[in-house]
């Protein structure tokens, strides 16, 4: 195993650990006092909170699912009063999904919890280390995004 392979394996472990921490926060937020959501529903709420409104096709692309799979998730969120569907006046086939007031509240609660986790992670570093970390993390994210796009286009 090369040195780069060992470092890649260690990075995988660190990323898995960080993702697990976010999953714990997601589970706590999804089943919080404000709303009872599945983790997939919470992902939709967060995506809509960041990029509202969205067409069903765009939600499916974000979740890497077929549109019919997203339809049942949106149906559940609509029943819970978290989202609403809006039909386009120009093209009735186009359906956009947006957060309701309750959905916006759930989104704000989720963001608050995640930012608290991120603040605690960054707080382990000095201000200079935080700046260096962010520069390096952005660089790693760009490289990963480029590789993922290559993999997706060849699939």
N, C-alpha and C positions, 0 to 999 in steps of 0.2 A: 504494500500500500504506500503510495507516495505521500509526501507531506501535504500536498494540496488535497488529496483524498481524505486524509485524517482531519484536516481543517474543515472540509466540506461536511464530513460526518459530524463533527462537533457543532458546526453551524446548524445542521439539521436538528440536532438535539436541542440546541438553544431555541430555535424557532418553534419547535414542537412544544417546548416548555412555555414560551410566551403565548402561543395559540391556546394552550390548555388554560392558562390564566384568564384569557379573554372568554373562553367557553364557560368558565366558572362564573364570571361576571355576567355574561349573556344569560345563563340559566337563572341567576338570581334576579336580574332585571325582568326577564320574560315572565317570571312567576312572582312578580312583585305585587305590592298592594294596589297599584294603579291599574293593572291589567293582567290577564292570564294568557300568555302567548306561547306558541312553540318557538323554538330557535329559528326555524325557517320564517315564521311570521315576523319575528323580531328583525331578521335581516331585511325583509321587505319594508317594514316600518322605517328602519334606519336609512335604507336606500331612498325611500320616498321623502324622508325628512331632509336628506342631502340634495335630492334632485327632483323635487315634486313639480308638477305631476309627471307621470310616466305612462306610456302605452303598455299594454299587456306584453307585447313582443319585447319591449325594452326590459321589462321585469324578468321575462324568461331568459333573455340573454345574460342579464346580471347574475341570475341564480344558476345558470347553465342547465336549464330545464326546458322541457317542451311547454308550449303555451298552455296546453290543456292541464298540465300539472300545476301551473301557476294559477289557473282559473280556480281550482279548488281552494288554494291558499287565500286568494283574494275573496272568494265567497265566505270563508271563515272569518276573515278580518272585517268584512262588511257586516256579517251577522253580529260581530262583537262591537260594531259602531266605531271601528278604528279607521276604516277607509270608505270612500264612496267612488262609484264609477261615474264618469262623465262621458256621454256620447258627443262626438263632434257634430256640429250643425252642418258642416261642409260635407262630411262623409260619415254616414251613420255606422259604417263598419268599424270606424276608429273609436276605440274606447280608451280613455285615459283614467288613471287611478290616482287619487289624491288622498292625503290624510284629512281626517275630520279633526275637530278640536280635541277629542279624546286621543286620537292618533298622534297629534302634535305633542300632547302631554306625555304620552308613552315615549315618543322620540326624545323629548327633552330629558326625561328621566334616564333613558339609556345612555345618552351622550354624557350626562352628568357623572354616571357611574364609571364609564370608560375613561373619561378625562381624569377622574380621581385615581384610577389604576395607572394611567400614563404619567400623571404627576408624581406618583410614588416611585415609579421606575426611574424617571428623570432625576428625581430628588437624590438618588444614590450617587449622582455625578456632580462634579463642580460645574459652574457655569461654562468654563472653557471646555470641559469634557462634553457637556451637553451640545455645544456648538459643533465640536468635532464629530460627535456621534451622529448628529442630524445630517451633516455633510456626507459622512460615510454611508449612513442608512439610505439616503436618497440615491446615492450612487449604486448601492447594492440593489435597491428597488428597480432602478432603470435597467440594470443588467438582467435582473430576473424577469422583468416585463418583456424585454426583448427576446429572451430565450423562450418564454411561455408563448409569445406570439408566433415564433418559429414553429414550435411544437403544435400549436393549434392549427396553423395553416397546412402543416404536413399530414394532419390526421384525417 
